[in-house]
Amino acid sequence: MENGPAVFAAVVFLLFGAALLFWAGACALYRAPVAEGVRPAVAVPVTLLTAGVFLALGLWCLARL
């Protein structure tokens, strides 16, 4: 019974992490602001770190199956 919620959580974490990684990369490529009112030197690494954390959480959820 616990496999269903674990798979759902893993998919949500992986999709959000991948989308955040893609969005941050696209913003950095086009020199667009990643976060409103935040310096790009701070916003890009924090966003990439957050995306990495979500991807790691998704992989951790899948490894727990």
VENCORNOR-V405639 format. One line per field, one symbol per residue. psi: psi as a letter, one per 30 degrees, with the letter a starting at -180 (. if undefined). burial: I if it has 24 or more other C-alpha atoms within 12 Angstrom, else O. A space follows every 10 residues. Layout:
psi: ???
burial: ???
This chain:
psi: efeeeeeeee eeeeeeeeee eeeeeeeeeg hlkekkgkkf feeeeeeeee eeeeeeeeee eeff.
burial: OOOOOOOOII IOIIOIIIOI IOIIOOOOOO OOOIOOOOOO OOOIOOIIOO IIOIIOIIIO IOOOO
